[in-house]
Amino acid sequence: MKSRKSRGLIQAAVAASAALLFVGSDAYSRAPEARPALSALGISGTDRAAGTGLWEGMDPLANLPDSVGAISSRSESEASAERAVEALASAVRRLSHPRALHDAFASYFAFKDAHPERVRKPYLYFVDYGLPATTPRGYVFDMSSLKVVDGPFTVAHGRGSVANSEGIPTRFSNRPGAATTSLGLYVAQELYAFRGTAGGRAYRSIGLRLAGMSGKFNDNARMRGVVAHGAPYVTESRAGRSEGCPAMEQDRAKELLPKLSNGGLVFLFAPDSGWMASDPWVHAG
């Protein structure tokens, strides 16, 4: 005759099996593409293997609606990014890395989905800093119509990012005083009257303030004075070096920066493995 303890263990096992069958019949009887990942349900590999601690003190389906919603949101952002790559890749002359456009568009749509109130303009200013300063590497895209507004055009990089004005930037920093380019996603903010110096001579242009959204990679942008602006040292064939600003030709700045102001986005890319692996918006989609 079995003891009370043994009968209790058997009853617990039967109840757990019934609960597992219920989840299987509901969540996993659908087509594979519609099934939520086990990890999204809060089920670890250890829980699946050992069956321990899985249902203690919780409804096994309690997190399902939120998890499915998050998966759906990520899927929609990724689908939007893929459509944008398909529509715009042929218009982009040259890229330094196969992921450059995808990462830019994935970040754009992930941020827009998360903060729709901050994306008030459909424009994205994209720069591929994996290309040399003598190569046109900047574009402005209309992300609603999936068309190129302008580009490619030359864009300056920070003087602290490379030793000469014609090379490929290899050093990126968010540190004040570094005079380096900072990679990642930015929100374009207000326009203002920019004043700078080039070759010892003062000049004036239009400026666009930027707020860095990629955490430790660019969140000091406003404090550092990293802005988009026009500059006389940027020409059609060569971009000089800035203090970290993605500067463009002066006439082009007058035309493009007002389109981006107060709600457009900016994405500065380079094939930097540390940043690519950790930027929060690159992986949010």
C-alpha positions in Angstrom: 0.0 0.0 0.0 1.4 3.4 -1.0 2.0 6.0 1.6 0.3 9.3 1.7 3.5 11.0 0.5 3.7 8.8 -2.5 0.1 9.4 -3.4 0.7 13.2 -3.1 3.7 13.0 -5.5 1.6 11.0 -8.1 -1.2 13.5 -7.9 1.2 16.4 -8.4 2.8 14.7 -11.4 -0.6 14.1 -13.0 -1.6 17.7 -12.5 1.6 19.0 -14.0 1.1 16.7 -17.0 -2.4 17.9 -17.5 -1.2 21.5 -17.4 1.5 20.8 -19.9 -1.0 19.1 -22.3 -3.2 22.1 -22.0 -0.4 24.5 -23.0 0.5 22.2 -25.8 -3.0 21.9 -27.2 -3.5 25.7 -27.1 -0.2 27.5 -27.7 1.7 24.9 -29.8 -0.9 23.4 -32.0 -0.8 26.4 -34.3 1.5 26.8 -37.3 5.2 27.1 -36.3 5.4 30.7 -37.3 2.5 31.6 -35.0 3.9 29.8 -31.9 5.4 32.0 -29.2 8.9 31.0 -28.2 9.2 29.2 -24.9 11.6 31.8 -23.7 8.9 34.4 -24.2 6.7 32.5 -21.8 9.4 32.7 -19.2 10.3 29.0 -19.6 14.1 28.4 -19.4 16.0 25.4 -20.9 16.4 24.1 -17.3 12.7 24.2 -16.7 11.9 22.4 -19.9 14.4 19.7 -19.2 13.8 19.1 -15.5 10.2 20.3 -15.2 11.0 21.9 -11.8 9.7 25.2 -10.6 7.7 25.8 -13.8 4.2 26.3 -12.5 4.9 27.3 -8.9 2.8 30.2 -7.8 1.9 31.3 -11.3 -0.7 30.8 -14.0 1.3 29.1 -16.8 -0.3 31.3 -19.5 -0.3 34.5 -17.4 2.4 36.2 -19.5 1.2 35.0 -22.9 -0.7 38.0 -24.2 2.2 40.5 -23.4 4.8 38.2 -24.8 2.9 37.6 -28.0 2.4 41.4 -28.3 6.1 42.0 -27.9 7.0 39.3 -30.5 4.4 40.8 -32.9 5.9 44.3 -32.4 9.4 43.1 -33.1 8.2 41.2 -36.1 6.5 44.3 -37.5 9.6 46.4 -37.1 11.7 43.8 -38.7 9.3 43.4 -41.6 9.3 47.2 -42.1 13.1 47.2 -42.1 13.3 44.4 -44.7 10.8 46.3 -47.0 12.9 49.4 -46.7 16.1 47.6 -47.6 14.4 46.0 -50.6 13.1 49.3 -51.8 16.2 51.4 -51.2 19.3 49.2 -51.5 19.6 49.6 -55.2 19.8 53.4 -54.8 22.7 53.2 -52.4 25.9 53.3 -54.3 28.3 51.7 -51.9 28.3 50.3 -48.3 31.1 49.3 -45.9 29.2 46.3 -44.5 26.2 44.2 -45.5 24.3 45.1 -42.4 24.7 48.9 -42.7 21.3 49.7 -44.3 19.4 47.0 -42.3 20.7 48.2 -39.0 19.8 51.8 -39.8 16.3 50.9 -40.9 15.7 48.4 -38.1 16.7 51.1 -35.6 14.5 53.6 -37.2 11.3 51.4 -37.1 12.1 50.0 -33.6 12.4 53.5 -32.2 9.4 54.8 -34.1 7.3 51.9 -32.7 8.5 52.5 -29.2 8.3 56.4 -29.3 5.9 57.4 -32.0 5.4 60.8 -30.4 9.1 61.7 -30.9 9.2 60.7 -34.6 7.3 63.6 -36.1 9.1 63.7 -39.5 9.5 60.7 -41.9 13.1 61.5 -42.7 16.3 59.5 -41.8 19.8 61.0 -42.3 22.1 58.0 -42.7 25.9 58.1 -42.9 28.2 55.1 -43.5 31.5 56.0 -41.7 33.0 52.7 -42.8 33.8 54.5 -46.1 36.6 57.1 -46.5 36.0 60.8 -46.5 36.6 61.1 -50.2 33.6 58.7 -50.9 30.1 60.1 -50.8 28.6 58.3 -47.8 25.6 60.3 -46.7 21.9 59.9 -47.6 18.5 61.3 -46.5 15.7 58.9 -46.9 11.9 59.4 -46.9 10.9 56.5 -44.8 7.2 56.9 -45.5 7.5 56.7 -49.3 10.7 54.7 -49.2 12.5 57.0 -51.5 15.9 58.8 -51.5 15.5 62.5 -50.8 19.2 63.2 -51.5 22.5 61.3 -51.7 25.0 60.1 -51.8 26.9 63.1 -50.6 30.1 63.7 -48.7 29.9 64.0 -44.9 32.7 65.0 -42.4 33.8 62.8 -39.5 35.4 63.8 -36.2 39.1 64.7 -36.3 39.6 62.4 -33.3 38.3 59.4 -35.3 41.1 59.1 -37.8 44.6 60.6 -38.2 44.0 62.2 -41.5 41.2 63.9 -43.4 41.0 61.4 -46.2 41.0 58.1 -44.2 38.4 55.8 -42.8 37.3 56.5 -39.2 38.3 53.8 -36.8 38.0 55.5 -33.3 34.5 56.3 -32.0 33.8 57.8 -28.6 31.1 59.5 -26.6 33.6 61.2 -24.3 33.5 65.0 -24.0 36.5 66.6 -25.6 37.3 63.6 -27.7 36.4 65.3 -31.0 35.3 61.9 -32.3 32.3 60.6 -34.2 29.7 58.8 -32.0 27.8 56.0 -33.6 24.2 55.1 -33.3 20.7 56.6 -33.4 19.8 60.3 -32.8 16.6 62.3 -32.7 16.9 65.6 -34.7 15.8 68.5 -32.6 15.8 72.3 -33.2 17.5 74.4 -35.9 19.8 77.2 -34.8 22.4 79.7 -36.3 25.6 77.8 -36.3 29.0 79.5 -36.1 32.3 77.8 -36.7 35.9 78.2 -37.9 37.7 76.6 -40.8 41.3 77.4 -41.7 41.4 80.1 -39.1 38.4 81.9 -40.6 35.0 82.2 -39.0 31.9 81.1 -40.9 28.2 80.9 -40.3 25.7 78.2 -41.4 22.6 76.4 -40.3 22.8 73.9 -37.5 20.6 71.1 -36.2 20.9 69.9 -32.6 20.9 66.1 -32.0 19.9 64.0 -29.0 21.7 60.7 -28.8 19.4 57.7 -28.3 22.0 54.9 -28.2 22.9 55.0 -24.6 26.6 55.0 -23.8 27.5 55.3 -27.4 26.1 58.8 -28.0 24.0 60.1 -25.1 26.5 63.0 -24.5 25.8 64.5 -28.0 24.1 67.7 -26.8 26.6 68.2 -24.0 29.5 67.7 -26.5 27.9 70.0 -29.1 27.6 67.2 -31.7 25.2 68.6 -34.3 24.5 68.4 -38.0 25.5 71.6 -39.8 26.9 73.0 -43.0 30.6 73.6 -43.4 32.9 75.1 -46.0 35.5 72.3 -45.6 32.9 69.8 -47.0 32.9 69.7 -50.8 31.4 67.4 -53.4 34.7 65.4 -53.6 36.1 65.6 -50.1 34.8 65.9 -46.5 37.1 67.4 -44.0 37.2 66.8 -40.3 34.8 68.2 -37.7 34.7 68.1 -33.9 32.5 65.0 -34.2 29.7 66.5 -36.2 28.2 64.9 -39.3 28.7 68.1 -41.3 27.7 68.5 -44.9 28.0 71.1 -47.7 26.5 74.4 -46.7 23.9 74.7 -49.5 22.9 71.1 -48.9 22.5 71.8 -45.2 20.1 74.7 -45.9 17.9 72.3 -47.9 18.0 69.1 -45.9 18.3 70.1 -42.2 14.9 71.9 -42.0 13.3 68.6 -43.3 14.9 66.7 -40.5 14.4 69.2 -37.7 12.0 68.5 -34.8 11.3 64.9 -35.3 13.5 63.3 -38.0 16.1 60.6 -37.1 19.8 60.3 -37.8 21.8 57.1 -37.9 25.6 57.0 -38.0 27.0 53.6 -38.9 30.5 52.0 -39.0 31.5 48.4 -39.0 32.7 48.6 -35.4 32.1 45.2 -33.8 31.7 46.5 -30.2 29.0 49.0 -31.1 27.2 46.7 -33.6 26.9 44.0 -30.9 25.6 46.4 -28.2 23.6 49.3 -29.7 20.1 49.0 -28.1 18.2 50.1 -31.2 20.1 47.9 -33.6 18.8 44.9 -31.7 15.4 46.2 -30.6 13.8 45.2 -33.9 
